[in-house]
């Protein structure tokens, strides 16, 4: 009888936790829907097929590319969470209007091509490739894979042996090599390797990985922003997304090579990131930087299945919804709301919905 009661209690607890997770997932989905509706209403121009950057005074008639990189990943996560959605279509259409076919390789420039000629940032292109590869893995649509392969070719035009390797940040001002152009470069190469098993991609990833750790890893386990070329002076600013890409890179390297050193390093980085960035029960102000960090933790969770590591992301996302949302359900710490913040929180809630439901 005691054994039966114990079994019944366990079943009841499992049922209660399952119901709580389902309720949380439904709440996250509702938030995603509200934010998505606001993006369509406030930031999207149906006539041009383009987006504006803020709901206030804007520097340009349309958004720069960077917020669309965030929005593309957000759209993929929303479509993954709620199958049958078409969130990717308008974003991809808009990003196509930033394409620049100049030598040495096609890529995407920082602003709408028809409106002006602009710089091409390697990291902007890499974020698009990462989202495209995630979409390819979800849909098997080879158009996404071709887009990522094209961007890989473009990003490698930003590589040279000054400072011993590494990818520059910006095509027309080759004076810094940043964690934000090498960390995501590693991820593009690793994801392409997982799809194709071409040795070139793994070799590139390992080369960039070793270079970034040699030059830009802080002793506390997080990552500095950049190294200046040719002076080799370090820009010691720290941002969550830089540490996030290197965390995710280590987990992917562990999954590919099965070498324990990479998993150990990922755990070290995850602890260091929480210790450094989560201060007074808050992550830093840039939502999108923070959700890139979450990508690394999500990758690590797939291996460790330790949900405790996600708690501070869940708590921060709840705090943002309660404290940093206006009466129109636009999110942001400032009165003027930005497209990138809305996209970041769609991705945040979509990832958390998936993780809490497991």
Wavefront OBJ file of the C-alpha trace (Angstrom):
o trace
v 0.000 0.000 0.000
v 2.832 2.424 0.892
v 4.552 1.704 -2.426
v 1.313 2.408 -4.308
v 0.815 5.728 -2.444
v 4.420 6.756 -3.163
v 3.918 5.944 -6.840
v 0.654 7.904 -6.884
v 2.321 10.935 -5.270
v 5.122 10.822 -7.843
v 2.618 10.662 -10.654
v 0.707 13.597 -9.184
v 3.866 15.717 -8.908
v 4.821 14.885 -12.503
v 1.343 15.860 -13.635
v 1.473 19.153 -11.717
v 4.906 20.050 -13.120
v 3.717 19.153 -16.609
v 0.677 21.382 -16.248
v 2.837 24.243 -14.918
v 5.244 23.913 -17.852
v 2.337 23.879 -20.308
v 0.924 27.014 -18.714
v 4.334 28.721 -18.901
v 4.711 27.769 -22.552
v 1.265 29.170 -23.326
v 2.172 32.428 -21.564
v 5.390 32.727 -23.538
v 3.511 32.083 -26.779
v 1.011 34.795 -25.897
v 3.826 37.258 -25.305
v 5.463 36.341 -28.605
v 2.169 36.937 -30.391
v 1.742 40.360 -28.760
v 5.284 41.447 -29.594
v 4.995 40.155 -33.166
v 1.760 42.066 -33.687
v 3.464 45.225 -32.441
v 6.382 44.760 -34.814
v 3.953 44.472 -37.729
v 1.978 47.504 -36.585
v 4.749 49.832 -35.385
v 7.975 48.884 -37.188
v 6.993 47.280 -40.506
v 6.210 49.142 -43.735
v 4.101 46.904 -46.000
v 4.542 49.210 -48.993
v 8.353 49.051 -49.007
v 8.708 45.671 -47.332
v 11.207 47.300 -44.950
v 11.331 48.073 -41.240
v 12.050 51.192 -39.208
v 14.513 51.069 -36.349
v 12.618 52.764 -33.485
v 9.170 54.137 -32.741
v 10.755 57.551 -32.174
v 13.159 59.752 -34.140
v 15.236 57.674 -36.555
v 18.588 58.443 -38.152
v 17.468 56.903 -41.459
v 14.098 56.228 -43.128
v 14.636 52.503 -42.585
v 16.393 50.208 -40.153
v 20.036 49.278 -40.369
v 20.724 45.603 -41.023
v 21.698 44.624 -37.483
v 18.158 44.704 -36.022
v 17.001 42.536 -38.931
v 19.681 39.971 -38.046
v 18.060 39.750 -34.616
v 14.593 39.666 -36.127
v 15.523 36.840 -38.507
v 16.658 34.621 -35.632
v 13.566 35.600 -33.633
v 11.339 34.673 -36.564
v 13.007 31.283 -36.875
v 12.522 30.562 -33.177
v 8.877 31.661 -33.332
v 8.235 29.429 -36.351
v 9.961 26.535 -34.579
v 7.835 27.021 -31.475
v 4.576 27.484 -33.342
v 4.779 25.328 -36.505
v 2.897 26.614 -39.509
v 3.928 30.208 -38.901
v 5.406 32.386 -41.634
v 7.389 34.837 -39.523
v 10.561 34.329 -41.588
v 9.143 35.466 -44.940
v 8.873 39.262 -44.488
v 12.231 39.424 -42.685
v 14.064 37.517 -45.407
v 12.426 39.710 -48.026
v 13.646 42.824 -46.208
v 17.185 41.486 -45.705
v 17.400 40.817 -49.443
v 17.214 44.579 -49.984
v 20.588 44.995 -48.208
v 22.461 42.694 -50.576
v 25.657 44.087 -52.075
v 27.369 42.088 -54.844
v 30.660 43.997 -54.839
v 33.976 42.134 -55.005
v 35.566 40.192 -53.452
v 32.317 38.337 -52.631
v 28.603 39.049 -52.288
v 27.397 40.017 -48.833
v 24.943 42.237 -47.023
v 25.663 45.872 -46.269
v 24.655 47.848 -43.209
v 21.881 49.850 -44.891
v 19.349 49.430 -47.713
v 21.308 49.113 -50.971
v 18.978 51.220 -53.141
v 19.045 54.079 -50.658
v 22.811 54.362 -50.237
v 26.098 52.481 -50.448
v 27.267 51.411 -47.002
v 29.840 49.337 -45.140
v 29.635 45.574 -44.852
v 30.160 44.179 -41.361
v 31.323 40.592 -41.105
v 29.351 39.964 -37.943
v 26.052 41.202 -39.417
v 26.497 38.660 -42.184
v 27.448 35.897 -39.749
v 24.286 36.411 -37.665
v 22.245 35.965 -40.851
v 24.160 32.777 -41.663
v 23.602 31.368 -38.155
v 19.853 32.000 -38.390
v 19.816 30.532 -41.905
v 21.526 27.349 -40.715
v 19.097 27.022 -37.824
v 16.262 27.412 -40.337
v 17.861 24.842 -42.646
v 18.127 22.319 -39.801
v 14.454 22.928 -39.031
v 13.063 22.859 -42.581
v 15.646 21.146 -44.856
v 15.122 24.036 -47.283
v 18.385 24.177 -49.239
v 17.951 27.909 -49.930
v 18.937 28.534 -46.311
v 22.032 26.366 -46.660
v 23.096 28.163 -49.858
v 22.691 31.516 -48.098
v 24.934 30.371 -45.235
v 27.554 28.961 -47.631
v 27.630 32.253 -49.525
v 28.083 34.218 -46.306
v 30.884 31.867 -45.230
v 32.729 32.788 -48.442
v 32.193 36.476 -47.722
v 33.311 36.243 -44.096
v 36.554 34.513 -45.066
v 37.504 37.549 -47.171
v 37.858 39.266 -43.791
v 40.514 36.805 -42.614
v 44.253 37.386 -42.756
v 47.435 36.598 -40.840
v 47.926 40.045 -39.300
v 47.978 39.334 -35.551
v 48.313 35.647 -36.428
v 44.837 35.128 -37.873
v 41.297 36.145 -37.025
v 38.498 37.939 -38.871
v 38.099 41.706 -38.966
v 34.897 43.381 -37.807
v 34.322 45.702 -40.750
v 35.260 45.283 -44.411
v 36.292 48.854 -45.225
v 38.069 49.632 -41.929
v 40.353 46.732 -41.155
v 41.646 48.063 -37.846
v 40.079 45.723 -35.278
v 39.467 42.006 -34.955
v 36.604 41.384 -32.579
v 35.149 38.540 -30.584
v 31.839 39.446 -32.249
v 33.252 38.612 -35.699
v 35.245 35.549 -34.654
v 32.866 33.875 -32.174
v 29.972 33.779 -34.657
v 32.467 32.907 -37.398
v 33.320 29.763 -35.435
v 29.611 28.950 -35.142
v 28.992 29.390 -38.884
v 31.911 27.095 -39.681
v 30.902 24.456 -37.108
v 27.280 24.407 -38.227
v 28.365 24.039 -41.860
v 30.694 21.218 -40.846
v 27.870 19.401 -39.056
v 25.802 19.576 -42.250
v 28.499 18.774 -44.828
v 31.352 17.100 -42.904
v 33.795 19.120 -45.049
v 37.146 19.313 -43.258
v 37.653 22.916 -44.407
v 34.885 24.104 -42.123
v 36.204 22.341 -39.020
v 39.726 23.581 -39.757
v 38.420 27.149 -40.004
v 36.479 26.808 -36.749
v 39.481 25.452 -34.852
v 41.767 28.150 -36.254
v 39.390 30.939 -35.229
v 38.751 29.267 -31.866
v 42.461 29.096 -31.002
v 43.061 32.665 -32.169
v 40.142 34.089 -30.156
v 41.171 32.271 -26.997
v 44.765 33.403 -27.393
v 43.980 37.081 -27.895
v 40.541 37.865 -26.471
v 39.815 35.539 -23.555
v 39.838 37.289 -20.190
v 41.457 35.491 -17.224
v 38.038 35.304 -15.519
v 36.636 33.106 -18.314
v 34.629 35.783 -20.157
v 35.762 37.535 -23.345
v 37.045 40.979 -24.231
v 35.575 42.888 -27.152
v 38.412 43.416 -29.623
v 42.089 43.704 -30.421
v 43.298 46.705 -32.396
v 45.368 46.179 -35.526
v 48.314 46.725 -35.818
v 48.961 47.949 -32.256
v 47.581 44.740 -30.671
v 46.007 46.838 -27.916
v 43.045 45.112 -26.251
v 39.630 46.740 -26.016
v 38.679 45.223 -22.662
v 34.938 45.961 -22.797
v 32.851 42.866 -22.082
v 29.471 42.065 -23.590
v 27.250 39.078 -22.984
v 27.021 38.074 -26.631
v 30.766 37.665 -27.043
v 30.937 35.221 -24.170
v 27.771 33.564 -25.484
v 29.204 32.676 -28.884
v 32.327 31.191 -27.313
v 30.242 29.191 -24.844
v 28.163 27.775 -27.685
v 31.295 27.097 -29.751
v 32.778 24.962 -26.987
v 29.642 22.854 -26.679
v 29.473 22.296 -30.445
v 33.151 21.343 -30.494
v 32.489 18.837 -27.710
v 29.563 17.360 -29.627
v 31.666 17.071 -32.797
v 34.972 15.844 -31.319
v 33.772 14.207 -28.067
v 36.814 15.783 -26.393
v 36.076 16.482 -22.716
v 38.212 19.630 -22.665
v 35.576 21.504 -24.652
v 32.729 20.545 -22.317
v 34.829 21.464 -19.281
v 35.608 24.816 -20.867
v 31.919 25.409 -21.641
v 31.006 24.814 -17.996
v 33.755 27.202 -16.882
v 32.536 29.914 -19.266
v 28.902 29.454 -18.193
v 29.781 29.938 -14.534
v 32.057 32.894 -15.308
v 29.353 34.576 -17.392
v 26.748 34.274 -14.656
v 29.180 35.573 -12.038
v 30.254 38.548 -14.138
v 27.086 39.630 -15.938
v 24.204 38.837 -13.585
v 24.438 41.694 -11.083
v 21.722 42.775 -8.627
v 19.361 40.202 -10.174
v 19.679 41.772 -13.618
v 21.490 41.070 -16.838
v 22.926 44.081 -18.735
v 20.611 46.378 -20.683
v 21.042 44.975 -24.199
v 18.398 42.266 -24.596
v 19.815 40.929 -27.844
v 23.324 40.520 -26.454
v 21.752 38.579 -23.590
v 19.732 36.231 -25.773
v 22.890 35.353 -27.712
v 24.337 34.352 -24.337
v 21.231 32.224 -23.743
v 21.941 30.377 -26.999
v 25.176 29.167 -25.432
v 23.444 28.067 -22.251
v 20.754 26.290 -24.258
v 23.450 24.375 -26.158
v 25.072 23.401 -22.861
v 21.722 22.376 -21.381
v 21.226 19.906 -24.237
v 24.269 18.061 -22.890
v 23.976 18.499 -19.106
v 20.158 18.654 -18.723
v 20.740 20.962 -15.738
v 17.788 23.360 -15.700
v 19.220 25.257 -12.726
v 21.657 27.012 -15.053
v 18.706 28.652 -16.846
v 17.033 30.122 -13.765
v 18.601 33.574 -13.985
v 17.496 33.941 -17.628
v 13.931 32.987 -16.684
v 13.942 35.427 -13.760
v 15.348 38.263 -15.862
v 12.844 37.663 -18.671
v 9.990 37.812 -16.136
v 11.366 40.998 -14.618
v 11.565 42.608 -18.063
v 7.938 41.713 -18.838
v 6.784 43.203 -15.546
v 9.049 46.248 -15.298
v 10.196 47.230 -18.802
v 7.031 46.945 -20.888
v 4.815 49.919 -21.707
v 1.047 50.108 -21.981
v 1.241 49.089 -25.660
v 3.266 45.958 -24.855
v 6.412 47.435 -26.392
v 9.519 46.378 -24.482
v 12.584 48.427 -23.583
v 14.178 50.336 -20.741
v 13.870 53.686 -22.509
v 10.772 55.561 -23.603
v 11.769 55.100 -27.247
v 11.386 51.434 -28.175
v 13.615 49.668 -30.686
v 13.063 46.947 -33.248
v 16.089 44.992 -32.019
v 14.709 44.839 -28.466
v 11.383 43.488 -29.700
v 13.138 40.848 -31.805
v 15.424 39.879 -28.940
v 12.527 39.267 -26.571
v 10.652 37.164 -29.129
v 13.723 34.955 -29.332
v 14.147 34.973 -25.546
v 10.574 33.877 -24.850
v 10.604 31.309 -27.672
v 13.771 29.683 -26.353
v 12.523 29.724 -22.764
v 9.180 28.257 -23.857
v 11.023 25.364 -25.457
v 13.389 24.865 -22.524
v 10.820 25.042 -19.751
v 8.566 22.603 -21.570
v 11.253 19.892 -21.696
l 1 2 3 4 5 6 7 8 9 10 11 12 13 14 15 16 17 18 19 20 21 22 23 24 25 26 27 28 29 30 31 32 33 34 35 36 37 38 39 40 41 42 43 44 45 46 47 48 49 50 51 52 53 54 55 56 57 58 59 60 61 62 63 64 65 66 67 68 69 70 71 72 73 74 75 76 77 78 79 80 81 82 83 84 85 86 87 88 89 90 91 92 93 94 95 96 97 98 99 100 101 102 103 104 105 106 107 108 109 110 111 112 113 114 115 116 117 118 119 120 121 122 123 124 125 126 127 128 129 130 131 132 133 134 135 136 137 138 139 140 141 142 143 144 145 146 147 148 149 150 151 152 153 154 155 156 157 158 159 160 161 162 163 164 165 166 167 168 169 170 171 172 173 174 175 176 177 178 179 180 181 182 183 184 185 186 187 188 189 190 191 192 193 194 195 196 197 198 199 200 201 202 203 204 205 206 207 208 209 210 211 212 213 214 215 216 217 218 219 220 221 222 223 224 225 226 227 228 229 230 231 232 233 234 235 236 237 238 239 240 241 242 243 244 245 246 247 248 249 250 251 252 253 254 255 256 257 258 259 260 261 262 263 264 265 266 267 268 269 270 271 272 273 274 275 276 277 278 279 280 281 282 283 284 285 286 287 288 289 290 291 292 293 294 295 296 297 298 299 300 301 302 303 304 305 306 307 308 309 310 311 312 313 314 315 316 317 318 319 320 321 322 323 324 325 326 327 328 329 330 331 332 333 334 335 336 337 338 339 340 341 342 343 344 345 346 347 348 349 350 351 352 353 354 355 356 357 358
